[in-house]
């Protein structure tokens, strides 16, 4: 699989998706051409590992065509709907979500945007789970939120999402999770920590809690309508790998979980489990 960025007429990234491998053809066209035609928008590839075009693109980033690189967006926009990686607080109320913009994290951001349309909202600093997010956002946002998930589920989801098969790559993904949980533990005093289950099963309670912290009454929410809109937006053929709501990928996930039982992974997974269980006592 590969990642693709959609650009507007000013070469600003409007969205990044996960699609087919860059070497595959779709109806005889390259993925960039096919996705671009499908959206009637320019589409170019970006790399999650920063191997091409400078850095991994985020919504709101600028594509420098002459240098063929993506540039981090300038932190002066006041449009809270743009979820580029920035940490500057522009106005109240304000919310920072330190998380990768997919799955339960994306779902939380969509619901919060509907509940608090005047809020200034940003993803984590420069890239998800960057230690600088907590350091630079502390005191600059009314709510600084992060989501933790059972390590085996979190790792399996990431492995399936990124199509990892090499043991070394999987070990690196566990190391990233350990670093994230450790960083969350070290900064737990000023972070609102939510579990994956909180966000997926009790989103209205989460909204009310955040509303109390912001001292703002949330807008009335029609979750069924929001879910239908999200599924229509992200459920298009060829884009379904860009997870937003839970989908039917249980077979791949279960096979991955079985693989994670191998002894080579156990020490690191145990370390992640210890941190996760510790942080459960500090969830909202």
PyMOL commands that set and color helices and strands:
alter all, ss='L'
color gray80, all
select helices_A, chain A and resi 31-39+103-115+131-137+151-162+167-186+188-190+196-201+203-214+223-234+250-259+263-280
alter helices_A, ss='H'
color red, helices_A
select strands_A, chain A and resi 2-7+13-19+25-26+29-30+42-46+62-64+69-71+94-98+120-123+143-148+192-195
alter strands_A, ss='S'
color yellow, strands_A
deselect
rebuild
show_as cartoon
